[in-house]
Amino acid sequence: MSDIILHHYETSPYSEKVRLGLGFKGLTWASVEIPMIMPKLDVTALTGGYRKTPVLQIGADIYCDSQRIMRELERRHPTPSFYPAGRGTADALAWWAEKTMFSPVAGLLFARKPEVLPKGFLEDRAKFSGRNIDPAAMAAAVPNLLDQLRAHLHWLDQMLANRRAFLQGAAVSLADFAAYHPVWFLQRNFGSTAAPLDEFPKLLSWAERVAAIGHGDPRPVTSQDALAVARAAMASAIAVADPQDPVGRRPGQRVAVTPDDTGRDPVVGELVASGADEIVIKRSDPAVGEVCVHFPRAGFAVTSA
Ligand SMILES: N[C@@H](CCC(=O)N[C@@H](CS)C(=O)NCC(=O)O)C(=O)O
């Protein structure tokens, strides 16, 4: 089995970002199809409670959030790079694009095509988001969702002026994968030229170029196989103190790491290493043995536990 295991489901936009990243780097990977709604017992055994999709596993190292996953793919497989024009700008563009566009495209699906959602989905996502998902309010929000999407899609379209092939220039970067997945979600649910995409021809050609990158070579495996891999492996993270930590956190402390937007399930463990962009905690569970769980810092709260 490939050492790269992606826990995901087909219709997940953030997973599409990672699948394209795997394809761009020409990788063979093990694919575990996970449930779209809770419970997700095998995923949460690996992560310690984090329930979002996707999750990447390499042995007993578990990477949560596509931001952290893409960074790890880049670290382990630097060529071709997600950062042909340098870091920083690509990360910031990626953050802006997916944070602003994911929620409106999901809202459009909830409001306009509730019949395609599996049973229990809206109730699950109400808990996930901490908001009451009311069909009448969702329908009333549609005009604003379209206005907001249109404004951001317009910016993307303008970035592609002067025959620019990708958002940062001639080469694809992390920003393209992050901006593409909400567009992919709109296209697969509402058609490839659905409004407001239809007024942006440059954007539509760009989306074709990104889609053509493909997903590499996924090989289906079961979640039980993935848990067995974690049990048999030793996590690779080693303890490193961060001399710049703003509040003096040290390896060995017990901390809770919690997403600050949706799916706010805390993961508790022993701090192993941390820095400006990542935090690693160690925890164990009978189903997976001892694992190191890696999170990004942007978008996550770290508190003592
Ligand atoms: N910041 C996260 C966002 C992930 C996210 O919101 N994923 C959606 C699916 S695309 C999700 O977790 N939905 C709830 C679920 O799958 O349980 C990331 O970059 O991975």
The ligand as a Tripos MOL2 file, in Angstrom:
@<TRIPOS>MOLECULE
LIG
   20    19     1     0     0
SMALL
NO_CHARGES

@<TRIPOS>ATOM
      1 N1        -10.0990   24.2760    6.8410 N.3       1 LIG1
      2 C1        -10.4670   22.9300    6.4790 C.3       1 LIG1
      3 C2        -11.8950   22.9220    5.9750 C.3       1 LIG1
      4 C3        -12.3800   21.5110    5.7130 C.3       1 LIG1
      5 C4        -13.8860   21.4370    5.5460 C.2       1 LIG1
      6 O1        -14.6530   22.3190    5.9830 O.2       1 LIG1
      7 N2        -14.3080   20.3610    4.9020 N.am      1 LIG1
      8 C5        -15.7140   20.0760    4.7800 C.3       1 LIG1
      9 C6        -15.9380   19.1540    3.5940 C.3       1 LIG1
     10 S1        -15.2440   19.7910    2.1120 S.3       1 LIG1
     11 C7        -16.1370   19.3160    6.0120 C.2       1 LIG1
     12 O2        -15.3160   18.9820    6.8300 O.2       1 LIG1
     13 N3        -17.4320   19.0600    6.1560 N.am      1 LIG1
     14 C8        -17.8920   18.2860    7.2740 C.3       1 LIG1
     15 C9        -17.4640   16.8560    7.2410 C.2       1 LIG1
     16 O3        -16.9700   16.3520    6.2090 O.co2     1 LIG1
     17 O4        -17.6370   16.1930    8.2590 O.co2     1 LIG1
     18 C10        -9.4840   22.3900    5.4520 C.2       1 LIG1
     19 O5         -8.8080   23.1940    4.7910 O.co2     1 LIG1
     20 O6         -9.3350   21.1620    5.3360 O.co2     1 LIG1
@<TRIPOS>BOND
     1     1     2 1
     2     2     3 1
     3     2    18 1
     4     3     4 1
     5     4     5 1
     6     5     6 2
     7     5     7 1
     8     7     8 1
     9     8     9 1
    10     8    11 1
    11     9    10 1
    12    11    12 2
    13    11    13 1
    14    13    14 1
    15    14    15 1
    16    15    16 2
    17    15    17 1
    18    18    19 2
    19    18    20 1
@<TRIPOS>SUBSTRUCTURE
     1 LIG1         1 GROUP 0 **** ****
